């Protein structure tokens, strides 16, 4: 139950903060960093091995950051 609650709180936060920057590359890098941090926290709270959540968080954060780059 606690893991689900943390995941439900962290997911909107990651989506909101994953795209900080002006260019495609900046947004991908900052999104990846925020996703890695969030994956680390979720993995630690859930008691999972930490590598997989960090890699997944990095990939998702970078993807969201790059995909939400404003058209210039």
Secondary structure, 3 states (H helix, E strand, C coil): CHHHHHHHHHHHHHHHHCCCCCCHHHHHHHHHHHHHHHHHHHHHHHCCCHHHHHHHHHHHHHHHHHHCCCCC
